[in-house]
Amino acid sequence: MEKINEQLSQDFVFLKDDSKLHYVPLRDIFFVKGEGNYSIVHTRERKFVMRSSLKRFFEILPQLQFVQIHRSYIVQIPHIKLIDLGEGQVHLQSQEVLPVSRRFRLELVSTLPVF
């Protein structure tokens, strides 16, 4: 865990894919989708399937950059283009549209600098 925290203080992570470790700057991570004991990390270049729960993955990400918007989704705040609270959706700059659950709406809004 200490090694992971050291990596995050340097603004990057290594994501494992089979027997390869890929250098991924945190700024390149758009969002993470949880599917059971797996997390799918969506980056600028590609998707990585990680054998780690979304909860565990969220614990190692910097809380000022990432926010959980649904039980199955974590999004990086700088990649958000639009939040539609009425429809319960987050639109990303990469054109993906993700659901926002009622449970996480208040947390999402309180995390953002809203004027």
Secondary structure, 3 states (H helix, E strand, C coil): CHHHHHHHHCCEEEEEECCEEEEEEHHHEEEEEEECCEEEEEECCCEEEECCCHHHHHHHCCCCCEEEEECCEEEEHHHEEEEECCCCEEEECCCCEEECCHHHHHHHHHHCCCC
